[in-house]
Amino acid sequence: MGVYPTKDCLKKAEELNLDLVVISPKADPPVAKIMDYKKFLYEQKKREKSMKAKASKVVVKEIRFGPNTDDHDYEFKKKNAEKFLKEGAKLKAFVFFKGRSIVFKDKGQILLLRLAQDLEDLGKVEQMPKLEGKRMIMLITPKKDK
């Protein structure tokens, strides 16, 4: 397992009622530290928890279109999409094809590309429109403010 610190280090740690922790066993001579190991683990968990809390959570908002969505509905949904992107959420826009409307795949793709073009200044396309089953899905991520 390697060479460990001398016995006088162990005695010193016992006198102080602390633990002797080997930091770098491969170093010559091995590096050790006298510390309260339980307290060290507690502090480490606390740091990890605070880092996790600070990490941003990715919110994905969805907007659903039909292949024959008219202009008024499109504008209404586009305004919602703008609001979502301004809030910093990812946008998942999809066209849902019911029954035989799957023959309008090109209409769905045109609709999603139009949305991407209209939202170009607020977000960038992460995934171009692609057909998955009865849905054509496109992902847009918000642009970072400079």
N, CA, C and O of each residue as an XYZ file, in Angstrom:
584
protein
N       0.818     -1.203      0.000
C       0.000      0.000      0.000
C       0.854      1.256      0.000
O       0.365      2.323     -0.368
N       2.064      1.164      0.385
C       2.939      2.329      0.343
C       3.437      2.718      1.716
O       3.025      2.158      2.731
N       4.328      3.685      1.726
C       4.932      4.165      2.963
C       4.022      5.253      3.536
O       3.581      6.149      2.816
N       3.748      5.164      4.837
C       2.892      6.151      5.479
C       3.687      6.965      6.489
O       4.793      6.567      6.855
N       3.167      8.074      6.942
C       3.876      8.951      7.869
C       4.323      8.217      9.131
O       3.810      7.150      9.468
N       5.275      8.809      9.803
C       5.904      8.190     10.971
C       4.952      8.065     12.148
O       3.876      8.664     12.169
N       5.378      7.263     13.139
C       4.549      6.995     14.310
C       4.373      8.239     15.179
O       3.357      8.380     15.861
N       5.375      9.156     15.158
C       5.237     10.368     15.977
C       4.096     11.248     15.474
O       3.482     11.976     16.254
N       3.809     11.182     14.169
C       2.653     11.920     13.625
C       1.363     11.321     14.174
O       0.436     12.043     14.539
N       1.316      9.999     14.225
C       0.137      9.328     14.766
C      -0.061      9.682     16.237
O      -1.185      9.924     16.677
N       1.050      9.711     17.006
C       0.974     10.062     18.433
C       0.436     11.479     18.603
O      -0.419     11.739     19.450
N       0.953     12.387     17.782
C       0.538     13.800     17.852
C      -0.968     13.914     17.571
O      -1.688     14.643     18.254
N      -1.423     13.177     16.551
C      -2.843     13.214     16.206
C      -3.694     12.674     17.345
O      -4.749     13.230     17.651
N      -3.239     11.583     17.982
C      -3.965     10.999     19.108
C      -4.012     11.958     20.287
O      -5.038     12.075     20.957
N      -2.894     12.649     20.541
C      -2.842     13.622     21.638
C      -3.874     14.725     21.436
O      -4.541     15.152     22.378
N      -3.994     15.185     20.173
C      -4.930     16.280     19.862
C      -6.368     15.787     19.667
O      -7.285     16.574     19.431
N      -6.541     14.456     19.772
C      -7.858     13.848     19.576
C      -8.395     14.114     18.162
O      -9.585     14.361     17.967
N      -7.487     14.054     17.192
C      -7.853     14.276     15.794
C      -7.410     13.079     14.961
O      -6.816     12.133     15.479
N      -7.707     13.133     13.667
C      -7.347     12.043     12.759
C      -6.152     12.443     11.906
O      -5.971     13.614     11.570
N      -5.337     11.441     11.562
C      -4.221     11.658     10.643
C      -4.668     11.151      9.277
O      -4.892      9.955      9.090
N      -4.796     12.072      8.324
C      -5.313     11.738      7.005
C      -4.189     11.859      5.988
O      -3.522     12.890      5.901
N      -3.987     10.800      5.226
C      -2.957     10.803      4.187
C      -3.542     11.505      2.966
O      -4.519     11.039      2.380
N      -2.936     12.630      2.587
C      -3.423     13.431      1.475
C      -2.896     12.878      0.149
O      -3.657     12.659     -0.793
N      -1.600     12.659      0.094
C      -0.973     12.195     -1.142
C      -0.013     11.045     -0.830
O       1.151     11.279     -0.507
N      -0.502      9.797     -0.926
C       0.346      8.661     -0.557
C       1.481      8.396     -1.551
O       2.474      7.774     -1.174
N       1.372      8.841     -2.793
C       2.384      8.573     -3.809
C       3.565      9.547     -3.747
O       4.604      9.303     -4.360
N       3.407     10.640     -3.016
C       4.484     11.632     -2.904
C       5.633     11.057     -2.079
O       5.448     10.116     -1.307
N       6.809     11.628     -2.253
C       7.969     11.155     -1.502
C       8.537     12.298     -0.680
O       9.166     13.157     -1.299
N       8.402     12.416      0.593
C       7.665     11.539      1.504
C       6.151     11.771      1.396
O       5.723     12.824      0.925
N       5.336     10.794      1.830
C       3.875     10.942      1.736
C       3.380     12.153      2.523
O       3.889     12.459      3.601
N       2.391     12.826      1.973
C       1.849     14.025      2.612
C       0.652     13.619      3.464
O      -0.252     12.930      2.991
N       0.652     14.051      4.722
C      -0.456     13.752      5.636
C      -0.864     15.027      6.351
O      -0.098     15.986      6.440
N      -2.093     15.015      6.858
C      -2.608     16.199      7.539
C      -3.379     15.754      8.779
O      -4.121     14.773      8.748
N      -3.191     16.491      9.864
C      -3.928     16.191     11.084
C      -5.185     17.052     11.066
O      -5.117     18.281     11.035
N      -6.351     16.368     11.086
C      -7.626     17.110     11.026
C      -8.739     16.267     11.625
O      -8.574     15.074     11.882
N      -9.873     16.915     11.841
C     -11.072     16.210     12.277
C     -11.770     15.727     11.000
O     -12.401     16.519     10.300
N     -11.659     14.449     10.704
C     -12.126     13.906      9.427
C     -13.645     14.008      9.280
O     -14.141     14.301      8.192
N     -14.382     13.772     10.357
C     -15.854     13.871     10.300
C     -16.274     15.298      9.956
O     -17.200     15.510      9.172
N     -15.589     16.267     10.546
C     -15.895     17.671     10.273
C     -15.567     18.000      8.816
O     -16.310     18.724      8.152
N     -14.453     17.463      8.329
C     -14.049     17.664      6.937
C     -15.110     17.134      5.980
O     -15.477     17.808      5.018
N     -15.606     15.916      6.246
C     -16.656     15.332      5.396
C     -17.924     16.169      5.435
O     -18.571     16.372      4.407
N     -18.284     16.658      6.627
C     -19.466     17.498      6.786
C     -19.336     18.780      5.965
O     -20.268     19.167      5.261
N     -18.186     19.433      6.057
C     -17.940     20.669      5.299
C     -18.010     20.405      3.794
O     -18.563     21.204      3.038
N     -17.442     19.273      3.375
C     -17.439     18.929      1.956
C     -18.866     18.727      1.442
O     -19.207     19.214      0.364
N     -19.699     18.016      2.201
C     -21.097     17.803      1.819
C     -21.838     19.134      1.745
O     -22.647     19.363      0.846
N     -21.545     20.004      2.704
C     -22.181     21.324      2.748
C     -21.827     22.137      1.498
O     -22.684     22.793      0.905
N     -20.535     22.081      1.105
C     -20.086     22.792     -0.096
C     -20.773     22.254     -1.347
O     -21.233     23.018     -2.195
N     -20.835     20.914     -1.448
C     -21.474     20.294     -2.611
C     -22.944     20.676     -2.702
O     -23.460     20.931     -3.790
N     -23.613     20.714     -1.558
C     -25.031     21.059     -1.521
C     -25.248     22.498     -1.981
O     -26.179     22.781     -2.735
N     -24.382     23.406     -1.523
C     -24.532     24.806     -1.928
C     -24.227     24.980     -3.418
O     -24.854     25.799     -4.090
N     -23.268     24.213     -3.932
C     -22.952     24.279     -5.365
C     -24.133     23.782     -6.187
O     -24.458     24.347     -7.231
N     -24.767     22.725     -5.707
C     -25.919     22.160     -6.406
C     -27.082     23.149     -6.413
O     -27.806     23.260     -7.402
N     -27.254     23.864     -5.309
C     -28.334     24.838     -5.204
C     -28.106     26.012     -6.149
O     -29.055     26.579     -6.691
N     -26.829     26.373     -6.343
C     -26.514     27.496     -7.224
C     -26.605     27.124     -8.695
O     -26.767     27.995     -9.549
N     -26.502     25.826     -8.994
C     -26.559     25.379    -10.391
C     -27.933     25.707    -10.957
O     -28.954     25.496    -10.303
N     -27.944     26.225    -12.180
C     -29.214     26.623    -12.772
C     -29.974     25.402    -13.265
O     -29.404     24.487    -13.859
N     -31.247     25.413    -13.011
C     -32.095     24.324    -13.444
C     -32.678     24.688    -14.806
O     -33.205     25.785    -14.990
N     -32.581     23.769    -15.749
C     -33.059     24.038    -17.101
C     -34.560     23.751    -17.152
O     -35.010     22.643    -16.861
N     -35.316     24.775    -17.529
C     -36.758     24.641    -17.654
C     -37.072     24.519    -19.134
O     -36.580     25.304    -19.945
N     -37.895     23.532    -19.490
C     -38.292     23.351    -20.881
C     -39.787     23.635    -20.992
O     -40.606     22.965    -20.363
N     -40.125     24.624    -21.791
C     -41.521     24.967    -22.038
C     -41.903     24.425    -23.409
O     -41.082     24.406    -24.326
N     -43.147     23.986    -23.545
C     -43.602     23.410    -24.807
C     -44.668     24.272    -25.446
O     -45.506     24.870    -24.769
N     -44.615     24.322    -26.773
C     -45.657     24.983    -27.553
C     -46.096     24.009    -28.634
O     -45.266     23.463    -29.361
N     -47.396     23.793    -28.738
C     -47.938     22.805    -29.660
C     -48.705     23.490    -30.784
O     -49.547     24.358    -30.553
N     -48.394     23.080    -31.986
C     -49.087     23.575    -33.171
C     -49.760     22.416    -33.883
O     -49.391     21.257    -33.696
N     -50.748     22.740    -34.698
C     -51.304     21.774    -35.646
C     -50.729     22.112    -37.007
O     -50.212     23.214    -37.191
N     -50.804     21.195    -37.973
C     -50.226     21.490    -39.288
C     -50.938     22.641    -40.004
O     -50.342     23.301    -40.855
N     -52.204     22.887    -39.666
C     -52.967     23.951    -40.327
C     -53.267     25.103    -39.372
O     -54.352     25.681    -39.428
N     -52.317     25.444    -38.494
C     -52.502     26.544    -37.549
C     -52.603     27.861    -38.321
O     -51.755     28.160    -39.162
N     -53.652     28.649    -38.029
C     -53.827     29.912    -38.766
C     -52.956     31.016    -38.161
O     -52.337     30.821    -37.115
N     -52.914     32.163    -38.819
C     -51.998     33.246    -38.453
C     -52.243     33.791    -37.045
O     -51.289     34.057    -36.313
N     -53.518     33.962    -36.654
C     -53.807     34.531    -35.341
C     -53.295     33.613    -34.233
O     -52.655     34.082    -33.292
N     -53.564     32.324    -34.333
C     -53.077     31.367    -33.328
C     -51.552     31.322    -33.326
O     -50.923     31.237    -32.271
N     -50.969     31.381    -34.519
C     -49.511     31.368    -34.627
C     -48.912     32.562    -33.891
O     -47.962     32.402    -33.123
N     -49.457     33.758    -34.117
C     -48.948     34.973    -33.470
C     -49.082     34.884    -31.947
O     -48.178     35.276    -31.209
N     -50.222     34.364    -31.492
C     -50.469     34.215    -30.059
C     -49.424     33.287    -29.434
O     -48.855     33.596    -28.387
N     -49.182     32.158    -30.080
C     -48.211     31.188    -29.555
C     -46.786     31.707    -29.672
O     -45.931     31.388    -28.846
N     -46.533     32.518    -30.714
C     -45.201     33.113    -30.873
C     -44.905     34.075    -29.726
O     -43.780     34.128    -29.230
N     -45.926     34.842    -29.304
C     -45.739     35.769    -28.174
C     -45.406     34.994    -26.900
O     -44.547     35.414    -26.125
N     -46.084     33.862    -26.683
C     -45.767     33.029    -25.525
C     -44.343     32.498    -25.621
O     -43.625     32.462    -24.621
N     -43.932     32.088    -26.810
C     -42.580     31.569    -27.019
C     -41.551     32.646    -26.704
O     -40.530     32.361    -26.078
N     -41.811     33.883    -27.132
C     -40.906     34.993    -26.834
C     -40.777     35.194    -25.327
O     -39.681     35.398    -24.803
N     -41.923     35.131    -24.638
C     -41.925     35.299    -23.182
C     -41.089     34.197    -22.515
O     -40.303     34.476    -21.609
N     -41.259     32.951    -22.963
C     -40.510     31.833    -22.381
C     -39.013     32.009    -22.582
O     -38.230     31.779    -21.661
N     -38.609     32.419    -23.791
C     -37.185     32.587    -24.082
C     -36.595     33.746    -23.280
O     -35.447     33.675    -22.842
N     -37.372     34.811    -23.087
C     -36.892     35.946    -22.287
C     -36.691     35.554    -20.829
O     -35.815     36.089    -20.149
N     -37.521     34.602    -20.347
C     -37.387     34.111    -18.972
C     -36.191     33.185    -18.822
O     -35.799     32.854    -17.703
N     -35.603     32.761    -19.950
C     -34.430     31.889    -19.906
C     -34.751     30.415    -20.011
O     -33.887     29.578    -19.750
N     -35.983     30.075    -20.389
C     -36.363     28.664    -20.516
C     -36.097     28.175    -21.937
O     -36.158     28.946    -22.896
N     -35.802     26.887    -22.054
C     -35.685     26.287    -23.378
C     -37.087     26.138    -23.949
O     -38.058     26.021    -23.201
N     -37.190     26.143    -25.257
C     -38.487     26.045    -25.907
C     -38.527     24.796    -26.768
O     -37.648     24.568    -27.599
N     -39.548     23.999    -26.561
C     -39.756     22.799    -27.368
C     -41.032     23.040    -28.155
O     -42.138     22.928    -27.626
N     -40.861     23.371    -29.423
C     -42.014     23.620    -30.283
C     -42.261     22.362    -31.103
O     -41.332     21.776    -31.659
N     -43.534     21.951    -31.173
C     -43.812     20.776    -31.985
C     -45.145     20.891    -32.693
O     -46.081     21.533    -32.217
N     -45.197     20.248    -33.842
C     -46.423     20.157    -34.628
C     -46.938     18.740    -34.431
O     -46.224     17.768    -34.678
N     -48.191     18.633    -33.981
C     -48.785     17.330    -33.727
C     -49.693     16.967    -34.899
O     -50.607     17.715    -35.245
N     -49.431     15.824    -35.497
C     -50.219     15.373    -36.640
C     -51.236     14.336    -36.157
O     -50.871     13.293    -35.615
N     -52.526     14.648    -36.367
C     -53.591     13.715    -35.993
C     -54.066     12.988    -37.240
O     -54.179     13.578    -38.314
N     -54.337     11.723    -37.086
C     -54.929     10.952    -38.176
C     -54.161     11.060    -39.475
O     -52.963     10.781    -39.525
N     -54.856     11.467    -40.529
C     -54.233     11.541    -41.859
C     -53.491     12.852    -42.104
O     -52.917     13.042    -43.176
N     -53.494     13.741    -41.144
C     -52.810     15.023    -41.352
C     -51.300     14.848    -41.484
O     -50.587     15.817    -41.748
N     -50.807     13.628    -41.303
C     -49.374     13.339    -41.440
C     -48.914     13.632    -42.876
O     -47.718     13.786    -43.122
N     -49.857     13.709    -43.818
C     -49.480     14.028    -45.207
C     -49.033     15.478    -45.336
O     -48.478     15.862    -46.365
N     -49.269     16.299    -44.294
C     -48.868     17.709    -44.322
C     -47.535     17.920    -43.598
O     -47.334     18.957    -42.967
N     -46.633     16.954    -43.684
C     -45.337     17.070    -43.005
C     -44.603     18.336    -43.413
O     -43.994     19.007    -42.580
N     -44.663     18.661    -44.707
C     -43.964     19.852    -45.190
C     -44.551     21.123    -44.591
O     -43.810     22.063    -44.302
N     -45.873     21.172    -44.397
C     -46.509     22.347    -43.767
C     -46.006     22.506    -42.330
O     -45.731     23.617    -41.878
N     -45.892     21.393    -41.626
C     -45.400     21.430    -40.244
C     -43.970     21.928    -40.176
O     -43.618     22.723    -39.304
N     -43.146     21.455    -41.102
C     -41.743     21.881    -41.099
C     -41.639     23.366    -41.430
O     -40.852     24.082    -40.811
N     -42.416     23.832    -42.389
C     -42.412     25.253    -42.762
C     -42.828     26.103    -41.560
O     -42.236     27.149    -41.295
N     -43.850     25.643    -40.839
C     -44.339     26.368    -39.664
C     -43.247     26.494    -38.591
O     -43.046     27.567    -38.024
N     -42.553     25.397    -38.325
C     -41.496     25.428    -37.294
C     -40.307     26.285    -37.733
O     -39.723     27.002    -36.921
N     -39.955     26.212    -39.006
C     -38.845     27.034    -39.499
C     -39.209     28.516    -39.467
O     -38.359     29.366    -39.203
N     -40.477     28.818    -39.737
C     -40.948     30.210    -39.649
C     -40.834     30.707    -38.209
O     -40.420     31.841    -37.967
N     -41.205     29.852    -37.258
C     -41.095     30.209    -35.841
C     -39.632     30.458    -35.481
O     -39.317     31.431    -34.796
N     -38.740     29.580    -35.939
C     -37.308     29.737    -35.644
C     -36.794     31.057    -36.206
O     -35.993     31.741    -35.569
N     -37.255     31.407    -37.394
C     -36.815     32.654    -38.022
C     -37.347     33.866    -37.257
O     -36.635     34.853    -37.076
N     -38.606     33.787    -36.808
C     -39.199     34.901    -36.061
C     -38.545     35.090    -34.687
O     -38.496     36.206    -34.170
N     -38.046     34.002    -34.101
C     -37.432     34.073    -32.766
C     -35.910     34.135    -32.827
O     -35.237     33.928    -31.818
N     -35.371     34.419    -34.004
C     -33.928     34.394    -34.229
C     -33.159     35.324    -33.284
O     -32.060     34.984    -32.844
N     -33.726     36.493    -32.969
C     -33.009     37.442    -32.120
C     -33.047     37.049    -30.635
O     -32.215     37.520    -29.860
N     -34.000     36.194    -30.224
C     -34.116     35.784    -28.821
C     -33.472     34.440    -28.523
O     -33.004     34.213    -27.407
N     -33.443     33.543    -29.510
C     -32.912     32.209    -29.261
C     -32.322     31.597    -30.507
O     -32.546     32.067    -31.623
N     -31.560     30.537    -30.296
C     -30.990     29.835    -31.444
C     -31.506     28.404    -31.461
O     -31.812     27.825    -30.419
N     -31.597     27.849    -32.653
C     -32.140     26.507    -32.818
C     -31.094     25.492    -32.356
O     -29.973     25.458    -32.865
N     -31.481     24.671    -31.387
C     -30.590     23.629    -30.890
C     -30.776     22.351    -31.696
O     -29.818     21.628    -31.973
N     -32.019     22.089    -32.067
C     -32.320     20.898    -32.867
C     -33.293     21.297    -33.958
O     -34.381     21.799    -33.676
N     -32.907     21.078    -35.190
C     -33.769     21.400    -36.330
C     -34.999     20.495    -36.300
O     -34.973     19.434    -35.677
N     -36.087     20.914    -36.978
C     -37.309     20.099    -36.952
C     -37.050     18.681    -37.450
O     -36.472     18.471    -38.517
N     -37.496     17.709    -36.643
C     -37.401     16.317    -37.098
C     -38.634     15.566    -36.635
O     -39.177     15.824    -35.561
N     -39.057     14.642    -37.459
C     -40.279     13.895    -37.219
C     -40.002     12.732    -36.274
O     -39.122     11.910    -36.529
N     -40.758     12.671    -35.181
C     -40.674     11.561    -34.243
C     -42.080     11.036    -34.029
O     -42.856     11.606    -33.263
N     -42.402      9.956    -34.704
C     -43.757      9.404    -34.601
C     -44.748     10.334    -35.262
O     -44.639     10.623    -36.453
N     -45.727     10.811    -34.485
C     -46.737     11.727    -35.030
C     -46.432     13.186    -34.714
O     -47.268     14.062    -34.932
N     -45.223     13.445    -34.196
C     -44.862     14.817    -33.839
C     -43.587     15.230    -34.554
O     -42.651     14.443    -34.690
N     -43.565     16.496    -35.015
C     -42.341     17.076    -35.566
C     -41.837     18.062    -34.517
O     -42.523     19.029    -34.184
N     -40.629     17.810    -33.996
C     -40.126     18.550    -32.837
C     -38.926     19.411    -33.206
O     -38.078     19.015    -34.006
N     -38.871     20.613    -32.600
C     -37.737     21.520    -32.766
C     -37.429     22.118    -31.397
O     -38.342     22.506    -30.669
N     -36.143     22.196    -31.045
C     -35.725     22.786    -29.766
C     -35.028     24.124    -30.003
O     -34.190     24.248    -30.896
N     -35.381     25.114    -29.202
C     -34.753     26.443    -29.281
C     -34.238     26.807    -27.894
O     -34.974     26.714    -26.911
N     -32.974     27.222    -27.812
C     -32.409     27.653    -26.532
C     -32.266     29.163    -26.521
O     -31.988     29.763    -27.559
N     -32.451     29.790    -25.361
C     -32.336     31.251    -25.295
C     -30.888     31.678    -25.504
O     -29.953     30.982    -25.105
N     -30.723     32.839    -26.139
C     -29.370     33.393    -26.316
C     -28.944     34.048    -25.024
O     -29.764     34.624    -24.309
N     -27.662     33.959    -24.725
C     -27.125     34.593    -23.513
C     -26.995     36.090    -23.757
O     -26.549     36.521    -24.820
N     -27.395     36.889    -22.747
C     -27.273     38.343    -22.858
C     -25.812     38.739    -22.713
O     -25.083     38.179    -21.894
N     -25.393     39.711    -23.515
C     -23.991     40.162    -23.475
C     -23.873     41.460    -22.729
O     -22.773     41.996    -22.591
